[in-house]
Amino acid sequence: MVLEYKFDREWILEPIGGDTGQAYVGYNDANDERVFLKRNSSPLLTILSMEGFAPKLKWTKRESSGDIMTAQDWVSGNVLSHFEVAQLSVVKLMYRYHHSDNLYNMLVKIDGEVYEPDRFLQDYESGLAKELRQHQLLAEVTACLWDTLHLVDGVRKTVCHGDLNRRNFIRAEDNQLYLVDWEMVKIADPILDISQLLVQYVDFKNWDAWFDLYGLRITYDIYQRIEWYSMLNLLNMIKKDFRENRMIAMNHKILKLKHIYNNRYLHQVGGM
């Protein structure tokens, strides 16, 4: 049975999937309209809509509780498959928002969070389960990341989505590609986003080809950052899998993490 309730006299809302429980499909029977509604969406939504990163923003409404409800065009389409996430259209979309001055300036204007590398490690260690804290590989990787913070400090920061998974990419029926769920947006090293996508959807042997598509010229310093953020992202994914009792998925990520850790450039040149 679908839970329905009135948003106001004209709209009926049906909750839809999502981590926050704040997203709905809204129906207006009076004019046969359907929209995507979200409570307390990212304040960047206006500029994201204007630049074509997210579906068109139709209106906003403040509720009596003080919450802000936003309505966007309902996009008929599909989330991307595992294979599609590694394709050129996604690479181009990521490149565009990483290099969007308008998006960056707006995020700075609204006091968007600036993440230094140590902040990511602090967040990972916060509330970490005892089983993971005592896991030998995870502990070694965490220590490695703390010891090599200087390798990822002081780089140019951009707008980062922060939650790149295939379910957040929607391809509309007109082939327009959108990226949704910007609630974890931050100002950080763009390698955060790049490595987050790579460790989930691109085989290691294809990473260089992906870099070429993005236009990323790999230097020794950049590859160190890629390794650092790849390990960081895998630690966070392992933490989430453990919390949600997805043990098979967690173990697959631990194997990926072990591969990167044992084959990292730092290890090969004796930098640890």
PyMOL commands that set and color helices and strands:
alter all, ss='L'
color gray80, all
select helices_A, chain A and resi 45-50+84-86+88-98+101-109+117-125+130-133+136-147+149-151+166-168+191-201+204-214+220-243+247-263+265-268
alter helices_A, ss='H'
color red, helices_A
select strands_A, chain A and resi 5-6+12-15+23-28+33-39+57-62+68-73+77-79+158-160+169-172+177-179+186-188
alter strands_A, ss='S'
color yellow, strands_A
deselect
rebuild
show_as cartoon
